[in-house]
Amino acid sequence: MVCVGVFDGVHRGHRWLIGQAKEQAASSDLPLTVMTFDPHPKRVVRPDSAPCQLSSLEQRVELLSEAGADQIRVVNFDDATAAMSPEQFVSDYLVQDLSAEHVVVGENWRFGNRAAGDVKLLAQIGESAGFGVTGVGLHTSRDGEVWSSSRIRDLVALGQVENAAEGLLRWHRCEGEIVVGDQRGRELGYPTANLQVPAESCRPAAGGYAGFLVLGPYATQQQVFPAAVSVGVNSTFDGTESRVEAYALDRTDLDVYGEYAAVDFVARLRGMEKFDGVEELMSAMATDVSDAREIVAPQSTA
Protein backbone atom coordinates (compact mmCIF):
# COMPACT_ATOMS: atom_id res chain seq x y z
CA MET A 1 0.00 0.00 0.00
CA VAL A 2 1.41 3.38 -1.03
CA CYS A 3 0.13 6.81 0.08
CA VAL A 4 1.51 9.73 -1.93
CA GLY A 5 1.72 13.45 -1.19
CA VAL A 6 4.05 16.28 -0.20
CA PHE A 7 2.72 16.25 3.39
CA ASP A 8 4.32 19.54 4.44
CA GLY A 9 3.48 19.94 8.12
CA VAL A 10 1.72 16.54 8.36
CA HIS A 11 -1.43 18.31 9.51
CA ARG A 12 -4.97 17.06 10.21
CA GLY A 13 -5.79 16.67 6.54
CA HIS A 14 -2.64 14.65 5.92
CA ARG A 15 -3.25 12.46 8.95
CA TRP A 16 -6.81 11.82 7.76
CA LEU A 17 -5.49 10.68 4.38
CA ILE A 18 -2.78 8.51 5.92
CA GLY A 19 -5.30 7.07 8.34
CA GLN A 20 -7.56 6.01 5.47
CA ALA A 21 -4.56 4.40 3.74
CA LYS A 22 -3.55 2.66 6.97
CA GLU A 23 -7.01 1.12 7.33
CA GLN A 24 -6.90 -0.20 3.78
CA ALA A 25 -3.38 -1.52 4.30
CA ALA A 26 -4.43 -3.35 7.47
CA SER A 27 -7.47 -4.90 5.78
CA SER A 28 -5.20 -6.20 3.01
CA ASP A 29 -2.43 -7.23 5.42
CA LEU A 30 0.03 -4.89 3.67
CA PRO A 31 2.65 -2.49 5.06
CA LEU A 32 2.00 1.19 4.43
CA THR A 33 4.65 3.14 2.53
CA VAL A 34 4.26 6.91 2.48
CA MET A 35 5.92 8.67 -0.44
CA THR A 36 6.91 12.32 0.01
CA PHE A 37 9.02 14.81 -1.94
CA ASP A 38 11.96 17.02 -1.07
CA PRO A 39 12.35 19.82 -1.86
CA HIS A 40 8.75 20.94 -2.25
CA PRO A 41 7.88 20.50 -5.97
CA LYS A 42 6.97 24.18 -6.31
CA ARG A 43 10.54 25.13 -5.36
CA VAL A 44 11.60 23.46 -8.59
CA VAL A 45 8.77 24.30 -11.00
CA ARG A 46 7.83 27.77 -9.67
CA PRO A 47 10.61 28.92 -7.32
CA ASP A 48 9.44 32.54 -7.27
CA SER A 49 6.09 31.55 -5.78
CA ALA A 50 7.17 28.53 -3.74
CA PRO A 51 5.53 28.34 -0.30
CA CYS A 52 7.46 28.46 2.94
CA GLN A 53 7.88 25.13 4.74
CA LEU A 54 5.84 24.14 7.79
CA SER A 55 8.30 21.40 8.73
CA SER A 56 11.86 20.38 8.02
CA LEU A 57 12.37 17.09 6.20
CA GLU A 58 13.62 15.47 9.42
CA GLN A 59 10.52 16.56 11.33
CA ARG A 60 8.26 15.52 8.46
CA VAL A 61 9.73 12.02 8.44
CA GLU A 62 9.25 11.74 12.19
CA LEU A 63 5.65 12.96 11.97
CA LEU A 64 4.83 10.61 9.08
CA SER A 65 6.06 7.71 11.15
CA GLU A 66 3.89 8.85 14.07
CA ALA A 67 0.92 9.12 11.68
CA GLY A 68 1.16 5.43 10.76
CA ALA A 69 3.74 5.01 8.00
CA ASP A 70 5.60 1.71 8.17
CA GLN A 71 8.07 2.89 5.55
CA ILE A 72 8.83 6.36 4.17
CA ARG A 73 10.14 6.95 0.66
CA VAL A 74 11.59 10.43 0.10
CA VAL A 75 11.77 11.31 -3.59
CA ASN A 76 14.38 13.89 -4.55
CA PHE A 77 12.27 16.28 -6.63
CA ASP A 78 14.47 17.89 -9.27
CA ASP A 79 14.15 19.09 -12.86
CA ALA A 80 14.19 15.52 -14.14
CA THR A 81 11.34 14.54 -11.82
CA ALA A 82 9.37 17.63 -12.81
CA ALA A 83 9.75 16.74 -16.51
CA MET A 84 8.35 13.22 -16.12
CA SER A 85 5.08 12.42 -17.84
CA PRO A 86 2.39 10.99 -15.54
CA GLU A 87 2.97 7.57 -17.10
CA GLN A 88 6.72 7.71 -16.52
CA PHE A 89 6.28 8.88 -12.93
CA VAL A 90 3.99 5.95 -12.18
CA SER A 91 6.28 3.48 -13.94
CA ASP A 92 9.49 4.66 -12.24
CA TYR A 93 8.26 5.26 -8.71
CA LEU A 94 5.05 3.36 -8.05
CA VAL A 95 5.67 0.27 -10.17
CA GLN A 96 9.43 -0.29 -10.44
CA ASP A 97 10.52 1.32 -7.18
CA LEU A 98 7.70 0.39 -4.79
CA SER A 99 5.81 -2.43 -6.55
CA ALA A 100 2.56 -0.82 -5.43
CA GLU A 101 -0.50 -3.03 -5.07
CA HIS A 102 -2.78 -0.12 -4.17
CA VAL A 103 -2.23 3.66 -4.17
CA VAL A 104 -4.05 6.17 -1.95
CA VAL A 105 -3.99 9.91 -2.69
CA GLY A 106 -6.05 12.98 -1.91
CA GLU A 107 -8.86 13.58 -4.38
CA ASN A 108 -7.17 16.75 -5.65
CA TRP A 109 -3.68 15.26 -6.08
CA ARG A 110 -1.86 16.12 -9.32
CA PHE A 111 1.32 14.59 -10.72
CA GLY A 112 3.57 14.50 -13.77
CA ASN A 113 4.86 17.27 -16.01
CA ARG A 114 2.77 20.44 -15.71
CA ALA A 115 0.54 18.56 -13.21
CA ALA A 116 -1.09 16.75 -16.14
CA GLY A 117 -2.10 13.72 -14.07
CA ASP A 118 -5.07 13.49 -11.72
CA VAL A 119 -6.78 10.71 -9.77
CA LYS A 120 -8.81 9.62 -12.79
CA LEU A 121 -5.68 9.23 -14.93
CA LEU A 122 -3.85 7.50 -12.07
CA ALA A 123 -6.67 4.95 -11.87
CA GLN A 124 -6.50 4.36 -15.64
CA ILE A 125 -2.74 3.81 -15.52
CA GLY A 126 -3.11 1.65 -12.44
CA GLU A 127 -5.63 -0.60 -14.15
CA SER A 128 -3.05 -1.40 -16.83
CA ALA A 129 -0.16 -1.60 -14.35
CA GLY A 130 -1.96 -3.86 -11.93
CA PHE A 131 -2.67 -1.67 -8.91
CA GLY A 132 -5.83 -0.12 -7.50
CA VAL A 133 -6.37 3.54 -6.64
CA THR A 134 -8.36 5.32 -3.94
CA GLY A 135 -8.92 9.08 -4.00
CA VAL A 136 -9.73 10.29 -0.48
CA GLY A 137 -11.96 13.31 0.14
CA LEU A 138 -10.43 16.38 1.79
CA HIS A 139 -10.70 16.76 5.56
CA THR A 140 -12.54 19.85 6.80
CA SER A 141 -12.63 21.77 10.08
CA ARG A 142 -15.70 22.38 12.19
CA ASP A 143 -16.45 25.53 10.18
CA GLY A 144 -16.35 23.56 6.94
CA GLU A 145 -12.98 24.83 5.71
CA VAL A 146 -10.49 22.35 4.29
CA TRP A 147 -7.40 21.73 6.39
CA SER A 148 -4.58 22.45 3.96
CA SER A 149 -0.93 23.41 4.23
CA SER A 150 -1.67 26.78 2.60
CA ARG A 151 -4.36 27.56 5.17
CA ILE A 152 -2.01 26.77 8.05
CA ARG A 153 0.79 28.81 6.46
CA ASP A 154 -1.59 31.78 6.37
CA LEU A 155 -2.40 31.34 10.08
CA VAL A 156 1.29 31.18 10.98
CA ALA A 157 2.04 34.26 8.87
CA LEU A 158 -0.63 36.16 10.83
CA GLY A 159 0.85 35.04 14.15
CA GLN A 160 -2.23 32.95 14.93
CA VAL A 161 -0.15 30.06 16.24
CA GLU A 162 -2.94 28.73 18.48
CA ASN A 163 -5.22 28.31 15.46
CA ALA A 164 -2.37 26.83 13.45
CA ALA A 165 -1.81 24.29 16.22
CA GLU A 166 -5.42 23.16 15.87
CA GLY A 167 -4.69 22.15 12.29
CA LEU A 168 -1.19 20.84 12.91
CA LEU A 169 -2.17 18.86 16.03
CA ARG A 170 1.05 20.22 17.50
CA TRP A 171 2.75 23.57 17.98
CA HIS A 172 4.32 25.17 14.95
CA ARG A 173 8.11 24.76 15.01
CA CYS A 174 11.11 26.64 13.64
CA GLU A 175 14.50 24.95 13.65
CA GLY A 176 18.12 25.90 13.14
CA GLU A 177 21.59 26.17 14.59
CA ILE A 178 22.09 28.53 17.52
CA VAL A 179 24.47 31.28 16.47
CA VAL A 180 26.03 34.30 18.17
CA GLY A 181 23.81 37.36 18.00
CA ASP A 182 24.23 40.87 19.37
CA GLN A 183 24.14 39.47 22.94
CA ARG A 184 22.02 42.40 24.11
CA GLY A 185 19.64 39.99 25.84
CA ARG A 186 22.54 38.67 27.94
CA GLU A 187 23.51 42.23 28.88
CA LEU A 188 19.91 42.88 29.97
CA GLY A 189 19.61 39.68 32.02
CA TYR A 190 17.68 37.68 29.42
CA PRO A 191 20.23 35.64 27.42
CA THR A 192 18.58 34.34 24.26
CA ALA A 193 19.27 31.51 21.87
CA ASN A 194 19.43 33.03 18.39
CA LEU A 195 18.27 30.44 15.84
CA GLN A 196 19.61 30.55 12.30
CA VAL A 197 16.30 29.58 10.72
CA PRO A 198 16.45 28.60 7.01
CA ALA A 199 14.94 31.19 4.68
CA GLU A 200 12.38 28.67 3.38
CA SER A 201 10.93 27.98 6.84
CA CYS A 202 7.58 29.49 7.83
CA ARG A 203 8.13 32.11 10.52
CA PRO A 204 5.27 33.50 12.58
CA ALA A 205 4.43 37.19 12.31
CA ALA A 206 6.83 39.50 14.13
CA GLY A 207 6.13 39.79 17.84
CA GLY A 208 6.52 38.12 21.21
CA TYR A 209 5.44 34.54 21.89
CA ALA A 210 5.23 31.97 24.64
CA GLY A 211 6.79 28.71 23.61
CA PHE A 212 9.44 26.08 24.19
CA LEU A 213 13.13 25.93 23.37
CA VAL A 214 14.04 22.38 22.33
CA LEU A 215 17.74 21.49 22.30
CA GLY A 216 19.22 18.62 20.33
CA PRO A 217 18.67 16.89 16.98
CA TYR A 218 16.03 14.28 16.23
CA ALA A 219 16.54 10.73 17.49
CA THR A 220 18.31 12.02 20.62
CA GLN A 221 17.24 12.76 24.17
CA GLN A 222 16.12 16.35 23.68
CA GLN A 223 16.01 18.99 26.40
CA VAL A 224 12.88 21.15 26.53
CA PHE A 225 12.70 24.53 28.27
CA PRO A 226 9.70 26.87 28.67
CA ALA A 227 10.61 30.06 26.84
CA ALA A 228 9.71 33.60 25.89
CA VAL A 229 10.33 34.03 22.17
CA SER A 230 10.88 37.07 19.98
CA VAL A 231 10.44 37.06 16.20
CA GLY A 232 11.42 39.95 13.98
CA VAL A 233 13.80 42.88 13.63
CA ASN A 234 15.05 44.55 16.80
CA SER A 235 13.87 48.01 15.78
CA THR A 236 14.69 49.50 19.21
CA PHE A 237 18.38 49.12 18.32
CA ASP A 238 17.84 49.82 14.61
CA GLY A 239 18.24 46.18 13.67
CA THR A 240 17.74 45.09 10.07
CA GLU A 241 17.86 41.29 10.29
CA SER A 242 14.76 39.30 11.19
CA ARG A 243 15.53 36.80 13.95
CA VAL A 244 13.99 34.05 16.04
CA GLU A 245 15.32 34.34 19.59
CA ALA A 246 14.27 32.32 22.63
CA TYR A 247 14.94 33.01 26.31
CA ALA A 248 14.71 29.82 28.38
CA LEU A 249 12.80 31.00 31.44
CA ASP A 250 15.01 31.57 34.49
CA ARG A 251 18.04 29.98 32.79
CA THR A 252 21.16 32.08 32.42
CA ASP A 253 23.58 29.15 32.51
CA LEU A 254 22.95 27.50 29.15
CA ASP A 255 25.94 27.22 26.83
CA VAL A 256 24.22 26.39 23.56
CA TYR A 257 26.15 28.10 20.76
CA GLY A 258 26.58 25.76 17.82
CA GLU A 259 23.81 23.41 18.95
CA TYR A 260 20.88 22.45 16.74
CA ALA A 261 17.64 23.60 18.31
CA ALA A 262 13.97 24.24 17.71
CA VAL A 263 11.38 26.68 18.97
CA ASP A 264 7.78 25.58 19.41
CA PHE A 265 5.28 28.47 19.30
CA VAL A 266 2.43 28.09 21.79
CA ALA A 267 0.75 31.52 21.97
CA ARG A 268 1.29 35.06 20.71
CA LEU A 269 1.82 37.61 23.47
CA ARG A 270 2.03 40.84 21.47
CA GLY A 271 2.99 42.34 18.14
CA MET A 272 6.44 43.75 17.43
CA GLU A 273 7.08 47.17 18.96
CA LYS A 274 9.81 49.81 18.88
CA PHE A 275 10.56 50.98 22.41
CA ASP A 276 11.82 54.38 23.52
CA GLY A 277 14.97 53.21 25.21
CA VAL A 278 16.36 50.31 27.22
CA GLU A 279 14.17 50.78 30.32
CA GLU A 280 10.96 50.52 28.31
CA LEU A 281 12.35 47.46 26.47
CA MET A 282 13.30 45.76 29.75
CA SER A 283 9.85 46.40 31.16
CA ALA A 284 8.26 44.79 28.09
CA MET A 285 10.65 41.84 28.30
CA ALA A 286 9.77 41.31 31.96
CA THR A 287 6.08 41.31 31.03
CA ASP A 288 6.68 38.84 28.19
CA VAL A 289 8.56 36.51 30.54
CA SER A 290 5.80 36.70 33.14
CA ASP A 291 3.08 36.08 30.56
CA ALA A 292 5.01 33.24 28.97
CA ARG A 293 5.57 31.61 32.34
CA GLU A 294 1.83 31.58 33.03
CA ILE A 295 1.13 29.93 29.68
CA VAL A 296 3.92 27.40 29.19
CA ALA A 297 5.42 26.62 32.59
CA PRO A 298 2.37 24.53 33.68
CA GLN A 299 2.52 22.61 30.36
CA SER A 300 6.18 21.73 30.86
CA THR A 301 5.32 19.79 34.01
CA ALA A 302 2.07 18.23 32.73
C-alpha positions as CSV (number, residue, x, y, z in Angstrom):
1,M,0.0,0.0,0.0
2,V,1.4,3.4,-1.0
3,C,0.1,6.8,0.1
4,V,1.5,9.7,-1.9
5,G,1.7,13.5,-1.2
6,V,4.0,16.3,-0.2
7,F,2.7,16.2,3.4
8,D,4.3,19.5,4.4
9,G,3.5,19.9,8.1
10,V,1.7,16.5,8.4
11,H,-1.4,18.3,9.5
12,R,-5.0,17.1,10.2
13,G,-5.8,16.7,6.5
14,H,-2.6,14.6,5.9
15,R,-3.3,12.5,8.9
16,W,-6.8,11.8,7.8
17,L,-5.5,10.7,4.4
18,I,-2.8,8.5,5.9
19,G,-5.3,7.1,8.3
20,Q,-7.6,6.0,5.5
21,A,-4.6,4.4,3.7
22,K,-3.6,2.7,7.0
23,E,-7.0,1.1,7.3
24,Q,-6.9,-0.2,3.8
25,A,-3.4,-1.5,4.3
26,A,-4.4,-3.3,7.5
27,S,-7.5,-4.9,5.8
28,S,-5.2,-6.2,3.0
29,D,-2.4,-7.2,5.4
30,L,0.0,-4.9,3.7
31,P,2.6,-2.5,5.1
32,L,2.0,1.2,4.4
33,T,4.7,3.1,2.5
34,V,4.3,6.9,2.5
35,M,5.9,8.7,-0.4
36,T,6.9,12.3,0.0
37,F,9.0,14.8,-1.9
38,D,12.0,17.0,-1.1
39,P,12.3,19.8,-1.9
40,H,8.7,20.9,-2.2
41,P,7.9,20.5,-6.0
42,K,7.0,24.2,-6.3
43,R,10.5,25.1,-5.4
44,V,11.6,23.5,-8.6
45,V,8.8,24.3,-11.0
46,R,7.8,27.8,-9.7
47,P,10.6,28.9,-7.3
48,D,9.4,32.5,-7.3
49,S,6.1,31.5,-5.8
50,A,7.2,28.5,-3.7
51,P,5.5,28.3,-0.3
52,C,7.5,28.5,2.9
53,Q,7.9,25.1,4.7
54,L,5.8,24.1,7.8
55,S,8.3,21.4,8.7
56,S,11.9,20.4,8.0
57,L,12.4,17.1,6.2
58,E,13.6,15.5,9.4
59,Q,10.5,16.6,11.3
60,R,8.3,15.5,8.5
61,V,9.7,12.0,8.4
62,E,9.2,11.7,12.2
63,L,5.7,13.0,12.0
64,L,4.8,10.6,9.1
65,S,6.1,7.7,11.1
66,E,3.9,8.8,14.1
67,A,0.9,9.1,11.7
68,G,1.2,5.4,10.8
69,A,3.7,5.0,8.0
70,D,5.6,1.7,8.2
71,Q,8.1,2.9,5.6
72,I,8.8,6.4,4.2
73,R,10.1,7.0,0.7
74,V,11.6,10.4,0.1
75,V,11.8,11.3,-3.6
76,N,14.4,13.9,-4.6
77,F,12.3,16.3,-6.6
78,D,14.5,17.9,-9.3
79,D,14.2,19.1,-12.9
80,A,14.2,15.5,-14.1
81,T,11.3,14.5,-11.8
82,A,9.4,17.6,-12.8
83,A,9.7,16.7,-16.5
84,M,8.3,13.2,-16.1
85,S,5.1,12.4,-17.8
86,P,2.4,11.0,-15.5
87,E,3.0,7.6,-17.1
88,Q,6.7,7.7,-16.5
89,F,6.3,8.9,-12.9
90,V,4.0,6.0,-12.2
91,S,6.3,3.5,-13.9
92,D,9.5,4.7,-12.2
93,Y,8.3,5.3,-8.7
94,L,5.0,3.4,-8.0
95,V,5.7,0.3,-10.2
96,Q,9.4,-0.3,-10.4
97,D,10.5,1.3,-7.2
98,L,7.7,0.4,-4.8
99,S,5.8,-2.4,-6.5
100,A,2.6,-0.8,-5.4
101,E,-0.5,-3.0,-5.1
102,H,-2.8,-0.1,-4.2
103,V,-2.2,3.7,-4.2
104,V,-4.1,6.2,-1.9
105,V,-4.0,9.9,-2.7
106,G,-6.0,13.0,-1.9
107,E,-8.9,13.6,-4.4
108,N,-7.2,16.7,-5.7
109,W,-3.7,15.3,-6.1
110,R,-1.9,16.1,-9.3
111,F,1.3,14.6,-10.7
112,G,3.6,14.5,-13.8
113,N,4.9,17.3,-16.0
114,R,2.8,20.4,-15.7
115,A,0.5,18.6,-13.2
116,A,-1.1,16.8,-16.1
117,G,-2.1,13.7,-14.1
118,D,-5.1,13.5,-11.7
119,V,-6.8,10.7,-9.8
120,K,-8.8,9.6,-12.8
121,L,-5.7,9.2,-14.9
122,L,-3.9,7.5,-12.1
123,A,-6.7,4.9,-11.9
124,Q,-6.5,4.4,-15.6
125,I,-2.7,3.8,-15.5
126,G,-3.1,1.6,-12.4
127,E,-5.6,-0.6,-14.1
128,S,-3.0,-1.4,-16.8
129,A,-0.2,-1.6,-14.4
130,G,-2.0,-3.9,-11.9
131,F,-2.7,-1.7,-8.9
132,G,-5.8,-0.1,-7.5
133,V,-6.4,3.5,-6.6
134,T,-8.4,5.3,-3.9
135,G,-8.9,9.1,-4.0
136,V,-9.7,10.3,-0.5
137,G,-12.0,13.3,0.1
138,L,-10.4,16.4,1.8
139,H,-10.7,16.8,5.6
140,T,-12.5,19.8,6.8
141,S,-12.6,21.8,10.1
142,R,-15.7,22.4,12.2
143,D,-16.5,25.5,10.2
144,G,-16.4,23.6,6.9
145,E,-13.0,24.8,5.7
146,V,-10.5,22.4,4.3
147,W,-7.4,21.7,6.4
148,S,-4.6,22.5,4.0
149,S,-0.9,23.4,4.2
150,S,-1.7,26.8,2.6
151,R,-4.4,27.6,5.2
152,I,-2.0,26.8,8.0
153,R,0.8,28.8,6.5
154,D,-1.6,31.8,6.4
155,L,-2.4,31.3,10.1
156,V,1.3,31.2,11.0
157,A,2.0,34.3,8.9
158,L,-0.6,36.2,10.8
159,G,0.9,35.0,14.1
160,Q,-2.2,33.0,14.9
161,V,-0.2,30.1,16.2
162,E,-2.9,28.7,18.5
163,N,-5.2,28.3,15.5
164,A,-2.4,26.8,13.4
165,A,-1.8,24.3,16.2
166,E,-5.4,23.2,15.9
167,G,-4.7,22.2,12.3
168,L,-1.2,20.8,12.9
169,L,-2.2,18.9,16.0
170,R,1.0,20.2,17.5
171,W,2.8,23.6,18.0
172,H,4.3,25.2,15.0
173,R,8.1,24.8,15.0
174,C,11.1,26.6,13.6
175,E,14.5,24.9,13.7
176,G,18.1,25.9,13.1
177,E,21.6,26.2,14.6
178,I,22.1,28.5,17.5
179,V,24.5,31.3,16.5
180,V,26.0,34.3,18.2
181,G,23.8,37.4,18.0
182,D,24.2,40.9,19.4
183,Q,24.1,39.5,22.9
184,R,22.0,42.4,24.1
185,G,19.6,40.0,25.8
186,R,22.5,38.7,27.9
187,E,23.5,42.2,28.9
188,L,19.9,42.9,30.0
189,G,19.6,39.7,32.0
190,Y,17.7,37.7,29.4
191,P,20.2,35.6,27.4
192,T,18.6,34.3,24.3
193,A,19.3,31.5,21.9
194,N,19.4,33.0,18.4
195,L,18.3,30.4,15.8
196,Q,19.6,30.6,12.3
197,V,16.3,29.6,10.7
198,P,16.5,28.6,7.0
199,A,14.9,31.2,4.7
200,E,12.4,28.7,3.4
201,S,10.9,28.0,6.8
202,C,7.6,29.5,7.8
203,R,8.1,32.1,10.5
204,P,5.3,33.5,12.6
205,A,4.4,37.2,12.3
206,A,6.8,39.5,14.1
207,G,6.1,39.8,17.8
208,G,6.5,38.1,21.2
209,Y,5.4,34.5,21.9
210,A,5.2,32.0,24.6
211,G,6.8,28.7,23.6
212,F,9.4,26.1,24.2
213,L,13.1,25.9,23.4
214,V,14.0,22.4,22.3
215,L,17.7,21.5,22.3
216,G,19.2,18.6,20.3
217,P,18.7,16.9,17.0
218,Y,16.0,14.3,16.2
219,A,16.5,10.7,17.5
220,T,18.3,12.0,20.6
221,Q,17.2,12.8,24.2
222,Q,16.1,16.4,23.7
223,Q,16.0,19.0,26.4
224,V,12.9,21.1,26.5
225,F,12.7,24.5,28.3
226,P,9.7,26.9,28.7
227,A,10.6,30.1,26.8
228,A,9.7,33.6,25.9
229,V,10.3,34.0,22.2
230,S,10.9,37.1,20.0
231,V,10.4,37.1,16.2
232,G,11.4,40.0,14.0
233,V,13.8,42.9,13.6
234,N,15.0,44.6,16.8
235,S,13.9,48.0,15.8
236,T,14.7,49.5,19.2
237,F,18.4,49.1,18.3
238,D,17.8,49.8,14.6
239,G,18.2,46.2,13.7
240,T,17.7,45.1,10.1
241,E,17.9,41.3,10.3
242,S,14.8,39.3,11.2
243,R,15.5,36.8,13.9
244,V,14.0,34.0,16.0
245,E,15.3,34.3,19.6
246,A,14.3,32.3,22.6
247,Y,14.9,33.0,26.3
248,A,14.7,29.8,28.4
249,L,12.8,31.0,31.4
250,D,15.0,31.6,34.5
251,R,18.0,30.0,32.8
252,T,21.2,32.1,32.4
253,D,23.6,29.2,32.5
254,L,23.0,27.5,29.1
255,D,25.9,27.2,26.8
256,V,24.2,26.4,23.6
257,Y,26.1,28.1,20.8
258,G,26.6,25.8,17.8
259,E,23.8,23.4,18.9
260,Y,20.9,22.5,16.7
261,A,17.6,23.6,18.3
262,A,14.0,24.2,17.7
263,V,11.4,26.7,19.0
264,D,7.8,25.6,19.4
265,F,5.3,28.5,19.3
266,V,2.4,28.1,21.8
267,A,0.8,31.5,22.0
268,R,1.3,35.1,20.7
269,L,1.8,37.6,23.5
270,R,2.0,40.8,21.5
271,G,3.0,42.3,18.1
272,M,6.4,43.7,17.4
273,E,7.1,47.2,19.0
274,K,9.8,49.8,18.9
275,F,10.6,51.0,22.4
276,D,11.8,54.4,23.5
277,G,15.0,53.2,25.2
278,V,16.4,50.3,27.2
279,E,14.2,50.8,30.3
280,E,11.0,50.5,28.3
281,L,12.3,47.5,26.5
282,M,13.3,45.8,29.7
283,S,9.9,46.4,31.2
284,A,8.3,44.8,28.1
285,M,10.7,41.8,28.3
286,A,9.8,41.3,32.0
287,T,6.1,41.3,31.0
288,D,6.7,38.8,28.2
289,V,8.6,36.5,30.5
290,S,5.8,36.7,33.1
291,D,3.1,36.1,30.6
292,A,5.0,33.2,29.0
293,R,5.6,31.6,32.3
294,E,1.8,31.6,33.0
295,I,1.1,29.9,29.7
296,V,3.9,27.4,29.2
297,A,5.4,26.6,32.6
298,P,2.4,24.5,33.7
299,Q,2.5,22.6,30.4
300,S,6.2,21.7,30.9
301,T,5.3,19.8,34.0
302,A,2.1,18.2,32.7
